[in-house]
């Protein structure tokens, strides 16, 4: 994969991780009913669950560091979301970046992400 494609992939998956973290819904039991409650999952809490620092979570979310497949599976399990939730947007964007694009076109494509 080219560097441009790697950056698109990392940035898009990072945005989905941030989205999942910021929109995490937990269910509080109130008697016999479960009431949904939005609870912000901090980068520190997610990092602890994955065995990494909150700084590493920041790097994942910003797209500066790529997420390994193992960590992505752990993130998927943590948020109880399918892997496709994190990868589908990236796959669609990668299909738009043609391998024949020249470097300046790819830079422009990346900036529009």
C-alpha positions as CSV (number, residue, x, y, z in Angstrom):
1,X,0.0,0.0,0.0
2,X,1.3,3.5,-0.8
3,X,2.0,6.0,1.9
4,X,-1.0,8.1,0.9
5,X,-3.3,5.1,1.1
6,X,-1.8,4.2,4.5
7,X,-2.5,7.8,5.8
8,X,-6.0,7.7,4.5
9,X,-6.6,4.3,6.2
10,X,-5.0,5.4,9.5
11,X,-6.9,8.7,9.6
12,X,-10.3,7.2,8.7
13,X,-10.0,4.4,11.2
14,X,-8.8,6.9,13.9
15,X,-11.8,9.0,13.3
16,X,-14.1,6.0,13.8
17,X,-12.3,5.1,17.0
18,X,-12.8,8.6,18.3
19,X,-16.5,8.5,17.2
20,X,-17.0,5.2,19.0
21,X,-15.3,6.5,22.1
22,X,-17.3,9.7,22.2
23,X,-20.6,8.1,21.5
24,X,-20.3,5.1,23.7
25,X,-23.6,4.0,25.2
26,X,-23.8,2.0,28.3
27,X,-26.9,0.5,29.9
28,X,-27.7,1.1,33.5
29,X,-30.0,-1.4,35.2
30,X,-32.9,0.3,36.9
31,X,-35.0,-2.5,38.5
32,X,-36.1,-4.8,35.6
33,X,-35.3,-2.3,32.8
34,X,-32.0,-1.3,31.3
35,X,-31.8,2.4,30.6
36,X,-29.3,3.6,27.9
37,X,-27.0,6.3,29.1
38,X,-24.3,8.0,27.2
39,X,-21.0,7.7,29.0
40,X,-17.8,9.3,27.6
41,X,-15.1,6.7,27.4
42,X,-11.8,8.6,28.0
43,X,-8.7,7.9,26.1
44,X,-7.1,6.8,29.3
45,X,-9.9,4.2,30.0
46,X,-9.6,2.9,26.5
47,X,-5.9,2.8,26.7
48,X,-6.0,0.9,29.9
49,X,-8.3,-1.7,28.4
50,X,-6.0,-2.1,25.4
51,X,-2.8,-2.1,27.4
52,X,-1.5,1.1,25.8
53,X,-1.1,4.7,27.0
54,X,-3.7,7.4,26.4
55,X,-1.0,9.1,24.2
56,X,-1.1,6.0,22.0
57,X,-4.9,6.3,21.7
58,X,-4.4,10.0,20.7
59,X,-2.0,8.9,18.0
60,X,-4.5,6.3,16.7
61,X,-7.4,8.8,16.7
62,X,-5.3,11.4,14.9
63,X,-4.1,8.9,12.3
64,X,-0.4,9.5,13.2
65,X,0.0,5.8,14.1
66,X,-1.7,2.9,12.5
67,X,-3.7,0.4,14.5
68,X,-2.6,-3.2,14.4
69,X,-5.2,-5.8,13.5
70,X,-5.0,-7.2,17.0
71,X,-5.6,-3.8,18.6
72,X,-8.4,-3.1,16.2
73,X,-10.1,-6.4,17.2
74,X,-9.7,-5.4,20.8
75,X,-11.2,-2.0,20.1
76,X,-14.1,-3.6,18.3
77,X,-14.7,-5.9,21.2
78,X,-14.4,-3.1,23.7
79,X,-17.1,-1.1,22.0
80,X,-19.1,-4.1,21.0
81,X,-19.0,-3.0,17.3
82,X,-18.2,-5.1,14.2
83,X,-14.8,-4.6,12.6
84,X,-16.6,-3.3,9.5
85,X,-17.8,-0.3,11.6
86,X,-14.1,0.9,11.8
87,X,-13.0,-0.2,8.3
88,X,-15.9,0.4,5.9
89,X,-15.3,4.2,5.4
90,X,-11.6,3.6,4.9
91,X,-12.3,1.0,2.3
92,X,-14.6,3.3,0.4
93,X,-12.0,6.1,0.5
94,X,-9.2,3.8,-0.6
95,X,-11.2,2.7,-3.7
96,X,-11.3,6.4,-4.7
97,X,-7.5,6.7,-4.7
98,X,-6.4,5.2,-8.0
99,X,-3.0,3.6,-8.1
100,X,-2.2,5.6,-11.3
101,X,-2.8,9.0,-9.5
102,X,0.4,11.1,-9.4
103,X,1.8,12.3,-6.0
104,X,0.2,15.8,-6.2
105,X,-3.2,14.4,-6.9
106,X,-2.9,11.9,-4.0
107,X,-1.8,14.7,-1.7
108,X,-5.0,16.6,-2.6
109,X,-7.1,13.5,-2.1
110,X,-5.6,13.1,1.4
111,X,-6.2,16.7,2.3
112,X,-9.9,16.3,1.5
113,X,-10.3,13.4,3.9
